[in-house]
Structures are given as structure tokens and as C-alpha cells.
Amino acid sequence: MSSTTTYTVVGMTCEHCERSAREELQEIPAVTAVDVDRSTGAVTVTASAPIAVEQIRAAVTEAGYRLAEHAA
């Protein structure tokens, strides 16, 4: 069963930012889709299995951005 969670990412300002965040998040096992909206900072992750917020935070940090405090 898949699950979808939306996070807020701080620091994205352009198309390259969206692409970087999306690519890093897609590297997480079980992630099946990532939708990024830089204007709001919303990043919606769909996965086939539960993903720890720490994994999301690590991917966002690797992309060069910051995950705001998560409030599903």
C-alpha cells in the first residue's frame, strides 16, 4: 500500500533547486514519486513503504536545502 506525505523544504528558488531536491529524494528506496513546488516549498513524496523523516531530511540536506519541521 502506498502512502503520500507532504513536507516543507526551505531554500528552493529555481528550477534547478526543484530538480536537485527531486533527484535526491528519488534515490530513497521505496519512493515512487516526488512532486516539488518551489513557490510554496511543498514537496510531496509517494512511497510504497513507510519512510523515516530522517531519510527525507538527509536527502533534502544532501540536495542543499533544509527540511522545515515536519507536520504531516
mmCIF file of the N, C-alpha and C atoms, coordinates in Angstrom:
data_MODEL
# 
_entry.id   MODEL 
# 
loop_
_atom_site.group_PDB 
_atom_site.id 
_atom_site.type_symbol 
_atom_site.label_atom_id 
_atom_site.label_alt_id 
_atom_site.label_comp_id 
_atom_site.label_asym_id 
_atom_site.label_entity_id 
_atom_site.label_seq_id 
_atom_site.pdbx_PDB_ins_code 
_atom_site.Cartn_x 
_atom_site.Cartn_y 
_atom_site.Cartn_z 
_atom_site.occupancy 
_atom_site.B_iso_or_equiv 
_atom_site.pdbx_formal_charge 
_atom_site.auth_seq_id 
_atom_site.auth_comp_id 
_atom_site.auth_asym_id 
_atom_site.auth_atom_id 
_atom_site.pdbx_PDB_model_num 
ATOM 1   N N  . MET A 1 1  ? 0.844  -1.183 0.000   1.00 0.00 ? 1  MET A N  1 
ATOM 2   C CA . MET A 1 1  ? 0.000  0.000  0.000   1.00 0.00 ? 1  MET A CA 1 
ATOM 3   C C  . MET A 1 1  ? 0.889  1.245  0.000   1.00 0.00 ? 1  MET A C  1 
ATOM 4   N N  . SER A 1 2  ? 0.617  2.163  -0.883  1.00 0.00 ? 2  SER A N  1 
ATOM 5   C CA . SER A 1 2  ? 1.451  3.357  -0.960  1.00 0.00 ? 2  SER A CA 1 
ATOM 6   C C  . SER A 1 2  ? 0.937  4.434  -0.004  1.00 0.00 ? 2  SER A C  1 
ATOM 7   N N  . SER A 1 3  ? 1.847  5.333  0.350   1.00 0.00 ? 3  SER A N  1 
ATOM 8   C CA . SER A 1 3  ? 1.484  6.455  1.209   1.00 0.00 ? 3  SER A CA 1 
ATOM 9   C C  . SER A 1 3  ? 2.067  7.722  0.605   1.00 0.00 ? 3  SER A C  1 
ATOM 10  N N  . THR A 1 4  ? 1.372  8.816  0.841   1.00 0.00 ? 4  THR A N  1 
ATOM 11  C CA . THR A 1 4  ? 1.813  10.109 0.331   1.00 0.00 ? 4  THR A CA 1 
ATOM 12  C C  . THR A 1 4  ? 1.920  11.079 1.489   1.00 0.00 ? 4  THR A C  1 
ATOM 13  N N  . THR A 1 5  ? 3.057  11.765 1.576   1.00 0.00 ? 5  THR A N  1 
ATOM 14  C CA . THR A 1 5  ? 3.298  12.728 2.645   1.00 0.00 ? 5  THR A CA 1 
ATOM 15  C C  . THR A 1 5  ? 3.867  13.997 2.040   1.00 0.00 ? 5  THR A C  1 
ATOM 16  N N  . THR A 1 6  ? 3.412  15.141 2.546   1.00 0.00 ? 6  THR A N  1 
ATOM 17  C CA . THR A 1 6  ? 3.921  16.420 2.071   1.00 0.00 ? 6  THR A CA 1 
ATOM 18  C C  . THR A 1 6  ? 4.806  17.049 3.138   1.00 0.00 ? 6  THR A C  1 
ATOM 19  N N  . TYR A 1 7  ? 5.953  17.530 2.712   1.00 0.00 ? 7  TYR A N  1 
ATOM 20  C CA . TYR A 1 7  ? 6.930  18.181 3.580   1.00 0.00 ? 7  TYR A CA 1 
ATOM 21  C C  . TYR A 1 7  ? 7.138  19.607 3.081   1.00 0.00 ? 7  TYR A C  1 
ATOM 22  N N  . THR A 1 8  ? 7.715  20.449 3.926   1.00 0.00 ? 8  THR A N  1 
ATOM 23  C CA . THR A 1 8  ? 8.087  21.795 3.515   1.00 0.00 ? 8  THR A CA 1 
ATOM 24  C C  . THR A 1 8  ? 9.603  21.885 3.488   1.00 0.00 ? 8  THR A C  1 
ATOM 25  N N  . VAL A 1 9  ? 10.112 22.295 2.328   1.00 0.00 ? 9  VAL A N  1 
ATOM 26  C CA . VAL A 1 9  ? 11.557 22.429 2.139   1.00 0.00 ? 9  VAL A CA 1 
ATOM 27  C C  . VAL A 1 9  ? 11.876 23.907 2.005   1.00 0.00 ? 9  VAL A C  1 
ATOM 28  N N  . VAL A 1 10 ? 12.869 24.355 2.749   1.00 0.00 ? 10 VAL A N  1 
ATOM 29  C CA . VAL A 1 10 ? 13.263 25.764 2.774   1.00 0.00 ? 10 VAL A CA 1 
ATOM 30  C C  . VAL A 1 10 ? 14.511 25.963 1.919   1.00 0.00 ? 10 VAL A C  1 
ATOM 31  N N  . GLY A 1 11 ? 14.491 27.014 1.087   1.00 0.00 ? 11 GLY A N  1 
ATOM 32  C CA . GLY A 1 11 ? 15.686 27.396 0.348   1.00 0.00 ? 11 GLY A CA 1 
ATOM 33  C C  . GLY A 1 11 ? 15.637 27.169 -1.148  1.00 0.00 ? 11 GLY A C  1 
ATOM 34  N N  . MET A 1 12 ? 14.566 26.572 -1.661  1.00 0.00 ? 12 MET A N  1 
ATOM 35  C CA . MET A 1 12 ? 14.479 26.353 -3.106  1.00 0.00 ? 12 MET A CA 1 
ATOM 36  C C  . MET A 1 12 ? 14.011 27.639 -3.788  1.00 0.00 ? 12 MET A C  1 
ATOM 37  N N  . THR A 1 13 ? 14.730 28.045 -4.840  1.00 0.00 ? 13 THR A N  1 
ATOM 38  C CA . THR A 1 13 ? 14.386 29.304 -5.502  1.00 0.00 ? 13 THR A CA 1 
ATOM 39  C C  . THR A 1 13 ? 14.244 29.199 -7.019  1.00 0.00 ? 13 THR A C  1 
ATOM 40  N N  . CYS A 1 14 ? 14.628 28.059 -7.608  1.00 0.00 ? 14 CYS A N  1 
ATOM 41  C CA . CYS A 1 14 ? 14.615 27.976 -9.070  1.00 0.00 ? 14 CYS A CA 1 
ATOM 42  C C  . CYS A 1 14 ? 14.330 26.545 -9.529  1.00 0.00 ? 14 CYS A C  1 
ATOM 43  N N  . GLU A 1 15 ? 14.266 26.386 -10.850 1.00 0.00 ? 15 GLU A N  1 
ATOM 44  C CA . GLU A 1 15 ? 14.015 25.073 -11.429 1.00 0.00 ? 15 GLU A CA 1 
ATOM 45  C C  . GLU A 1 15 ? 15.114 24.082 -11.057 1.00 0.00 ? 15 GLU A C  1 
ATOM 46  N N  . HIS A 1 16 ? 16.350 24.546 -11.032 1.00 0.00 ? 16 HIS A N  1 
ATOM 47  C CA . HIS A 1 16 ? 17.461 23.674 -10.649 1.00 0.00 ? 16 HIS A CA 1 
ATOM 48  C C  . HIS A 1 16 ? 17.274 23.163 -9.223  1.00 0.00 ? 16 HIS A C  1 
ATOM 49  N N  . CYS A 1 17 ? 16.792 24.021 -8.336  1.00 0.00 ? 17 CYS A N  1 
ATOM 50  C CA . CYS A 1 17 ? 16.531 23.628 -6.953  1.00 0.00 ? 17 CYS A CA 1 
ATOM 51  C C  . CYS A 1 17 ? 15.504 22.494 -6.905  1.00 0.00 ? 17 CYS A C  1 
ATOM 52  N N  . GLU A 1 18 ? 14.416 22.662 -7.648  1.00 0.00 ? 18 GLU A N  1 
ATOM 53  C CA . GLU A 1 18 ? 13.377 21.629 -7.706  1.00 0.00 ? 18 GLU A CA 1 
ATOM 54  C C  . GLU A 1 18 ? 13.963 20.305 -8.173  1.00 0.00 ? 18 GLU A C  1 
ATOM 55  N N  . ARG A 1 19 ? 14.736 20.371 -9.246  1.00 0.00 ? 19 ARG A N  1 
ATOM 56  C CA . ARG A 1 19 ? 15.323 19.167 -9.829  1.00 0.00 ? 19 ARG A CA 1 
ATOM 57  C C  . ARG A 1 19 ? 16.276 18.488 -8.849  1.00 0.00 ? 19 ARG A C  1 
ATOM 58  N N  . SER A 1 20 ? 17.107 19.266 -8.176  1.00 0.00 ? 20 SER A N  1 
ATOM 59  C CA . SER A 1 20 ? 18.061 18.699 -7.214  1.00 0.00 ? 20 SER A CA 1 
ATOM 60  C C  . SER A 1 20 ? 17.340 17.988 -6.074  1.00 0.00 ? 20 SER A C  1 
ATOM 61  N N  . ALA A 1 21 ? 16.339 18.637 -5.518  1.00 0.00 ? 21 ALA A N  1 
ATOM 62  C CA . ALA A 1 21 ? 15.579 18.031 -4.416  1.00 0.00 ? 21 ALA A CA 1 
ATOM 63  C C  . ALA A 1 21 ? 14.886 16.759 -4.894  1.00 0.00 ? 21 ALA A C  1 
ATOM 64  N N  . ARG A 1 22 ? 14.243 16.833 -6.054  1.00 0.00 ? 22 ARG A N  1 
ATOM 65  C CA . ARG A 1 22 ? 13.533 15.671 -6.599  1.00 0.00 ? 22 ARG A CA 1 
ATOM 66  C C  . ARG A 1 22 ? 14.487 14.499 -6.809  1.00 0.00 ? 22 ARG A C  1 
ATOM 67  N N  . GLU A 1 23 ? 15.640 14.763 -7.420  1.00 0.00 ? 23 GLU A N  1 
ATOM 68  C CA . GLU A 1 23 ? 16.588 13.690 -7.712  1.00 0.00 ? 23 GLU A CA 1 
ATOM 69  C C  . GLU A 1 23 ? 17.099 13.021 -6.438  1.00 0.00 ? 23 GLU A C  1 
ATOM 70  N N  . GLU A 1 24 ? 17.424 13.803 -5.422  1.00 0.00 ? 24 GLU A N  1 
ATOM 71  C CA . GLU A 1 24 ? 17.908 13.220 -4.163  1.00 0.00 ? 24 GLU A CA 1 
ATOM 72  C C  . GLU A 1 24 ? 16.823 12.378 -3.493  1.00 0.00 ? 24 GLU A C  1 
ATOM 73  N N  . LEU A 1 25 ? 15.602 12.878 -3.484  1.00 0.00 ? 25 LEU A N  1 
ATOM 74  C CA . LEU A 1 25 ? 14.511 12.139 -2.846  1.00 0.00 ? 25 LEU A CA 1 
ATOM 75  C C  . LEU A 1 25 ? 14.176 10.866 -3.604  1.00 0.00 ? 25 LEU A C  1 
ATOM 76  N N  . GLN A 1 26 ? 14.302 10.876 -4.909  1.00 0.00 ? 26 GLN A N  1 
ATOM 77  C CA . GLN A 1 26 ? 14.018 9.681  -5.698  1.00 0.00 ? 26 GLN A CA 1 
ATOM 78  C C  . GLN A 1 26 ? 15.047 8.580  -5.478  1.00 0.00 ? 26 GLN A C  1 
ATOM 79  N N  . GLU A 1 27 ? 16.177 8.910  -4.879  1.00 0.00 ? 27 GLU A N  1 
ATOM 80  C CA . GLU A 1 27 ? 17.205 7.916  -4.569  1.00 0.00 ? 27 GLU A CA 1 
ATOM 81  C C  . GLU A 1 27 ? 16.830 7.058  -3.361  1.00 0.00 ? 27 GLU A C  1 
ATOM 82  N N  . ILE A 1 28 ? 15.872 7.498  -2.581  1.00 0.00 ? 28 ILE A N  1 
ATOM 83  C CA . ILE A 1 28 ? 15.464 6.745  -1.392  1.00 0.00 ? 28 ILE A CA 1 
ATOM 84  C C  . ILE A 1 28 ? 14.691 5.508  -1.835  1.00 0.00 ? 28 ILE A C  1 
ATOM 85  N N  . PRO A 1 29 ? 15.097 4.324  -1.362  1.00 0.00 ? 29 PRO A N  1 
ATOM 86  C CA . PRO A 1 29 ? 14.348 3.114  -1.708  1.00 0.00 ? 29 PRO A CA 1 
ATOM 87  C C  . PRO A 1 29 ? 12.873 3.271  -1.291  1.00 0.00 ? 29 PRO A C  1 
ATOM 88  N N  . ALA A 1 30 ? 11.989 2.771  -2.090  1.00 0.00 ? 30 ALA A N  1 
ATOM 89  C CA . ALA A 1 30 ? 10.541 2.781  -1.873  1.00 0.00 ? 30 ALA A CA 1 
ATOM 90  C C  . ALA A 1 30 ? 9.855  4.052  -2.389  1.00 0.00 ? 30 ALA A C  1 
ATOM 91  N N  . VAL A 1 31 ? 10.608 5.115  -2.679  1.00 0.00 ? 31 VAL A N  1 
ATOM 92  C CA . VAL A 1 31 ? 9.986  6.327  -3.222  1.00 0.00 ? 31 VAL A CA 1 
ATOM 93  C C  . VAL A 1 31 ? 9.553  6.034  -4.658  1.00 0.00 ? 31 VAL A C  1 
ATOM 94  N N  . THR A 1 32 ? 8.276  6.296  -4.937  1.00 0.00 ? 32 THR A N  1 
ATOM 95  C CA . THR A 1 32 ? 7.746  6.039  -6.275  1.00 0.00 ? 32 THR A CA 1 
ATOM 96  C C  . THR A 1 32 ? 7.450  7.324  -7.041  1.00 0.00 ? 32 THR A C  1 
ATOM 97  N N  . ALA A 1 33 ? 7.270  8.447  -6.335  1.00 0.00 ? 33 ALA A N  1 
ATOM 98  C CA . ALA A 1 33 ? 7.006  9.718  -6.998  1.00 0.00 ? 33 ALA A CA 1 
ATOM 99  C C  . ALA A 1 33 ? 7.362  10.870 -6.073  1.00 0.00 ? 33 ALA A C  1 
ATOM 100 N N  . VAL A 1 34 ? 7.809  11.974 -6.678  1.00 0.00 ? 34 VAL A N  1 
ATOM 101 C CA . VAL A 1 34 ? 8.134  13.184 -5.923  1.00 0.00 ? 34 VAL A CA 1 
ATOM 102 C C  . VAL A 1 34 ? 7.592  14.373 -6.708  1.00 0.00 ? 34 VAL A C  1 
ATOM 103 N N  . ASP A 1 35 ? 6.805  15.212 -6.047  1.00 0.00 ? 35 ASP A N  1 
ATOM 104 C CA . ASP A 1 35 ? 6.293  16.433 -6.665  1.00 0.00 ? 35 ASP A CA 1 
ATOM 105 C C  . ASP A 1 35 ? 6.835  17.608 -5.859  1.00 0.00 ? 35 ASP A C  1 
ATOM 106 N N  . VAL A 1 36 ? 7.494  18.551 -6.555  1.00 0.00 ? 36 VAL A N  1 
ATOM 107 C CA . VAL A 1 36 ? 8.121  19.680 -5.880  1.00 0.00 ? 36 VAL A CA 1 
ATOM 108 C C  . VAL A 1 36 ? 7.521  20.984 -6.395  1.00 0.00 ? 36 VAL A C  1 
ATOM 109 N N  . ASP A 1 37 ? 7.151  21.863 -5.462  1.00 0.00 ? 37 ASP A N  1 
ATOM 110 C CA . ASP A 1 37 ? 6.639  23.194 -5.814  1.00 0.00 ? 37 ASP A CA 1 
ATOM 111 C C  . ASP A 1 37 ? 7.495  24.220 -5.078  1.00 0.00 ? 37 ASP A C  1 
ATOM 112 N N  . ARG A 1 38 ? 8.469  24.799 -5.793  1.00 0.00 ? 38 ARG A N  1 
ATOM 113 C CA . ARG A 1 38 ? 9.409  25.724 -5.134  1.00 0.00 ? 38 ARG A CA 1 
ATOM 114 C C  . ARG A 1 38 ? 8.722  26.970 -4.616  1.00 0.00 ? 38 ARG A C  1 
ATOM 115 N N  . SER A 1 39 ? 7.610  27.396 -5.238  1.00 0.00 ? 39 SER A N  1 
ATOM 116 C CA . SER A 1 39 ? 6.956  28.633 -4.810  1.00 0.00 ? 39 SER A CA 1 
ATOM 117 C C  . SER A 1 39 ? 6.376  28.516 -3.402  1.00 0.00 ? 39 SER A C  1 
ATOM 118 N N  . THR A 1 40 ? 5.973  27.320 -3.022  1.00 0.00 ? 40 THR A N  1 
ATOM 119 C CA . THR A 1 40 ? 5.433  27.118 -1.675  1.00 0.00 ? 40 THR A CA 1 
ATOM 120 C C  . THR A 1 40 ? 6.384  26.337 -0.784  1.00 0.00 ? 40 THR A C  1 
ATOM 121 N N  . GLY A 1 41 ? 7.377  25.681 -1.406  1.00 0.00 ? 41 GLY A N  1 
ATOM 122 C CA . GLY A 1 41 ? 8.288  24.826 -0.654  1.00 0.00 ? 41 GLY A CA 1 
ATOM 123 C C  . GLY A 1 41 ? 7.714  23.446 -0.408  1.00 0.00 ? 41 GLY A C  1 
ATOM 124 N N  . ALA A 1 42 ? 6.525  23.178 -0.956  1.00 0.00 ? 42 ALA A N  1 
ATOM 125 C CA . ALA A 1 42 ? 5.876  21.879 -0.735  1.00 0.00 ? 42 ALA A CA 1 
ATOM 126 C C  . ALA A 1 42 ? 6.554  20.791 -1.563  1.00 0.00 ? 42 ALA A C  1 
ATOM 127 N N  . VAL A 1 43 ? 6.873  19.708 -0.886  1.00 0.00 ? 43 VAL A N  1 
ATOM 128 C CA . VAL A 1 43 ? 7.441  18.540 -1.540  1.00 0.00 ? 43 VAL A CA 1 
ATOM 129 C C  . VAL A 1 43 ? 6.590  17.355 -1.121  1.00 0.00 ? 43 VAL A C  1 
ATOM 130 N N  . THR A 1 44 ? 5.928  16.751 -2.099  1.00 0.00 ? 44 THR A N  1 
ATOM 131 C CA . THR A 1 44 ? 5.055  15.619 -1.819  1.00 0.00 ? 44 THR A CA 1 
ATOM 132 C C  . THR A 1 44 ? 5.752  14.349 -2.272  1.00 0.00 ? 44 THR A C  1 
ATOM 133 N N  . VAL A 1 45 ? 5.896  13.420 -1.341  1.00 0.00 ? 45 VAL A N  1 
ATOM 134 C CA . VAL A 1 45 ? 6.599  12.167 -1.594  1.00 0.00 ? 45 VAL A CA 1 
ATOM 135 C C  . VAL A 1 45 ? 5.610  11.015 -1.503  1.00 0.00 ? 45 VAL A C  1 
ATOM 136 N N  . THR A 1 46 ? 5.562  10.207 -2.548  1.00 0.00 ? 46 THR A N  1 
ATOM 137 C CA . THR A 1 46 ? 4.749  8.995  -2.551  1.00 0.00 ? 46 THR A CA 1 
ATOM 138 C C  . THR A 1 46 ? 5.699  7.816  -2.487  1.00 0.00 ? 46 THR A C  1 
ATOM 139 N N  . ALA A 1 47 ? 5.381  6.867  -1.610  1.00 0.00 ? 47 ALA A N  1 
ATOM 140 C CA . ALA A 1 47 ? 6.264  5.725  -1.413  1.00 0.00 ? 47 ALA A CA 1 
ATOM 141 C C  . ALA A 1 47 ? 5.462  4.445  -1.256  1.00 0.00 ? 47 ALA A C  1 
ATOM 142 N N  . SER A 1 48 ? 6.093  3.352  -1.607  1.00 0.00 ? 48 SER A N  1 
ATOM 143 C CA . SER A 1 48 ? 5.442  2.049  -1.499  1.00 0.00 ? 48 SER A CA 1 
ATOM 144 C C  . SER A 1 48 ? 5.589  1.437  -0.106  1.00 0.00 ? 48 SER A C  1 
ATOM 145 N N  . ALA A 1 49 ? 6.378  2.069  0.744   1.00 0.00 ? 49 ALA A N  1 
ATOM 146 C CA . ALA A 1 49 ? 6.592  1.612  2.119   1.00 0.00 ? 49 ALA A CA 1 
ATOM 147 C C  . ALA A 1 49 ? 6.874  2.841  2.978   1.00 0.00 ? 49 ALA A C  1 
ATOM 148 N N  . PRO A 1 50 ? 6.697  2.723  4.286   1.00 0.00 ? 50 PRO A N  1 
ATOM 149 C CA . PRO A 1 50 ? 6.980  3.872  5.156   1.00 0.00 ? 50 PRO A CA 1 
ATOM 150 C C  . PRO A 1 50 ? 8.437  4.318  5.046   1.00 0.00 ? 50 PRO A C  1 
ATOM 151 N N  . ILE A 1 51 ? 8.633  5.637  5.102   1.00 0.00 ? 51 ILE A N  1 
ATOM 152 C CA . ILE A 1 51 ? 9.979  6.212  5.055   1.00 0.00 ? 51 ILE A CA 1 
ATOM 153 C C  . ILE A 1 51 ? 10.151 7.101  6.281   1.00 0.00 ? 51 ILE A C  1 
ATOM 154 N N  . ALA A 1 52 ? 11.239 6.911  6.992   1.00 0.00 ? 52 ALA A N  1 
ATOM 155 C CA . ALA A 1 52 ? 11.512 7.725  8.178   1.00 0.00 ? 52 ALA A CA 1 
ATOM 156 C C  . ALA A 1 52 ? 11.802 9.159  7.766   1.00 0.00 ? 52 ALA A C  1 
ATOM 157 N N  . VAL A 1 53 ? 11.319 10.100 8.551   1.00 0.00 ? 53 VAL A N  1 
ATOM 158 C CA . VAL A 1 53 ? 11.542 11.517 8.253   1.00 0.00 ? 53 VAL A CA 1 
ATOM 159 C C  . VAL A 1 53 ? 13.037 11.831 8.214   1.00 0.00 ? 53 VAL A C  1 
ATOM 160 N N  . GLU A 1 54 ? 13.844 11.057 8.937   1.00 0.00 ? 54 GLU A N  1 
ATOM 161 C CA . GLU A 1 54 ? 15.285 11.265 8.923   1.00 0.00 ? 54 GLU A CA 1 
ATOM 162 C C  . GLU A 1 54 ? 15.862 11.007 7.529   1.00 0.00 ? 54 GLU A C  1 
ATOM 163 N N  . GLN A 1 55 ? 15.303 10.034 6.812   1.00 0.00 ? 55 GLN A N  1 
ATOM 164 C CA . GLN A 1 55 ? 15.756 9.761  5.449   1.00 0.00 ? 55 GLN A CA 1 
ATOM 165 C C  . GLN A 1 55 ? 15.400 10.922 4.522   1.00 0.00 ? 55 GLN A C  1 
ATOM 166 N N  . ILE A 1 56 ? 14.213 11.459 4.708   1.00 0.00 ? 56 ILE A N  1 
ATOM 167 C CA . ILE A 1 56 ? 13.778 12.602 3.906   1.00 0.00 ? 56 ILE A CA 1 
ATOM 168 C C  . ILE A 1 56 ? 14.689 13.791 4.204   1.00 0.00 ? 56 ILE A C  1 
ATOM 169 N N  . ARG A 1 57 ? 14.927 14.045 5.486   1.00 0.00 ? 57 ARG A N  1 
ATOM 170 C CA . ARG A 1 57 ? 15.778 15.164 5.897   1.00 0.00 ? 57 ARG A CA 1 
ATOM 171 C C  . ARG A 1 57 ? 17.185 15.021 5.313   1.00 0.00 ? 57 ARG A C  1 
ATOM 172 N N  . ALA A 1 58 ? 17.740 13.818 5.348   1.00 0.00 ? 58 ALA A N  1 
ATOM 173 C CA . ALA A 1 58 ? 19.091 13.589 4.828   1.00 0.00 ? 58 ALA A CA 1 
ATOM 174 C C  . ALA A 1 58 ? 19.148 13.856 3.324   1.00 0.00 ? 58 ALA A C  1 
ATOM 175 N N  . ALA A 1 59 ? 18.141 13.428 2.584   1.00 0.00 ? 59 ALA A N  1 
ATOM 176 C CA . ALA A 1 59 ? 18.119 13.652 1.135   1.00 0.00 ? 59 ALA A CA 1 
ATOM 177 C C  . ALA A 1 59 ? 17.990 15.137 0.819   1.00 0.00 ? 59 ALA A C  1 
ATOM 178 N N  . VAL A 1 60 ? 17.133 15.832 1.556   1.00 0.00 ? 60 VAL A N  1 
ATOM 179 C CA . VAL A 1 60 ? 16.942 17.273 1.337   1.00 0.00 ? 60 VAL A CA 1 
ATOM 180 C C  . VAL A 1 60 ? 18.231 18.022 1.664   1.00 0.00 ? 60 VAL A C  1 
ATOM 181 N N  . THR A 1 61 ? 18.889 17.640 2.739   1.00 0.00 ? 61 THR A N  1 
ATOM 182 C CA . THR A 1 61 ? 20.159 18.268 3.126   1.00 0.00 ? 61 THR A CA 1 
ATOM 183 C C  . THR A 1 61 ? 21.225 18.012 2.073   1.00 0.00 ? 61 THR A C  1 
ATOM 184 N N  . GLU A 1 62 ? 21.275 16.794 1.562   1.00 0.00 ? 62 GLU A N  1 
ATOM 185 C CA . GLU A 1 62 ? 22.242 16.445 0.516   1.00 0.00 ? 62 GLU A CA 1 
ATOM 186 C C  . GLU A 1 62 ? 22.028 17.300 -0.733  1.00 0.00 ? 62 GLU A C  1 
ATOM 187 N N  . ALA A 1 63 ? 20.775 17.640 -1.007  1.00 0.00 ? 63 ALA A N  1 
ATOM 188 C CA . ALA A 1 63 ? 20.449 18.486 -2.166  1.00 0.00 ? 63 ALA A CA 1 
ATOM 189 C C  . ALA A 1 63 ? 20.821 19.954 -1.915  1.00 0.00 ? 63 ALA A C  1 
ATOM 190 N N  . GLY A 1 64 ? 21.079 20.310 -0.644  1.00 0.00 ? 64 GLY A N  1 
ATOM 191 C CA . GLY A 1 64 ? 21.478 21.665 -0.324  1.00 0.00 ? 64 GLY A CA 1 
ATOM 192 C C  . GLY A 1 64 ? 20.396 22.535 0.285   1.00 0.00 ? 64 GLY A C  1 
ATOM 193 N N  . TYR A 1 65 ? 19.339 21.891 0.783   1.00 0.00 ? 65 TYR A N  1 
ATOM 194 C CA . TYR A 1 65 ? 18.199 22.648 1.338   1.00 0.00 ? 65 TYR A CA 1 
ATOM 195 C C  . TYR A 1 65 ? 17.923 22.160 2.750   1.00 0.00 ? 65 TYR A C  1 
ATOM 196 N N  . ARG A 1 66 ? 16.894 22.735 3.362   1.00 0.00 ? 66 ARG A N  1 
ATOM 197 C CA . ARG A 1 66 ? 16.573 22.395 4.749   1.00 0.00 ? 66 ARG A CA 1 
ATOM 198 C C  . ARG A 1 66 ? 15.119 21.973 4.821   1.00 0.00 ? 66 ARG A C  1 
ATOM 199 N N  . LEU A 1 67 ? 14.883 20.872 5.523   1.00 0.00 ? 67 LEU A N  1 
ATOM 200 C CA . LEU A 1 67 ? 13.527 20.404 5.767   1.00 0.00 ? 67 LEU A CA 1 
ATOM 201 C C  . LEU A 1 67 ? 12.966 21.157 6.960   1.00 0.00 ? 67 LEU A C  1 
ATOM 202 N N  . ALA A 1 68 ? 11.825 21.834 6.766   1.00 0.00 ? 68 ALA A N  1 
ATOM 203 C CA . ALA A 1 68 ? 11.166 22.509 7.884   1.00 0.00 ? 68 ALA A CA 1 
ATOM 204 C C  . ALA A 1 68 ? 10.637 21.440 8.829   1.00 0.00 ? 68 ALA A C  1 
ATOM 205 N N  . GLU A 1 69 ? 10.296 21.814 10.028  1.00 0.00 ? 69 GLU A N  1 
ATOM 206 C CA . GLU A 1 69 ? 9.749  20.850 10.973  1.00 0.00 ? 69 GLU A CA 1 
ATOM 207 C C  . GLU A 1 69 ? 8.553  20.166 10.336  1.00 0.00 ? 69 GLU A C  1 
ATOM 208 N N  . HIS A 1 70 ? 8.545  18.848 10.387  1.00 0.00 ? 70 HIS A N  1 
ATOM 209 C CA . HIS A 1 70 ? 7.520  18.055 9.700   1.00 0.00 ? 70 HIS A CA 1 
ATOM 210 C C  . HIS A 1 70 ? 6.223  18.041 10.490  1.00 0.00 ? 70 HIS A C  1 
ATOM 211 N N  . ALA A 1 71 ? 5.154  18.331 9.775   1.00 0.00 ? 71 ALA A N  1 
ATOM 212 C CA . ALA A 1 71 ? 3.803  18.241 10.359  1.00 0.00 ? 71 ALA A CA 1 
ATOM 213 C C  . ALA A 1 71 ? 2.892  17.633 9.317   1.00 0.00 ? 71 ALA A C  1 
ATOM 214 N N  . ALA A 1 72 ? 2.864  16.308 9.278   1.00 0.00 ? 72 ALA A N  1 
ATOM 215 C CA . ALA A 1 72 ? 2.068  15.586 8.272   1.00 0.00 ? 72 ALA A CA 1 
ATOM 216 C C  . ALA A 1 72 ? 0.676  16.058 8.343   1.00 0.00 ? 72 ALA A C  1 
# 
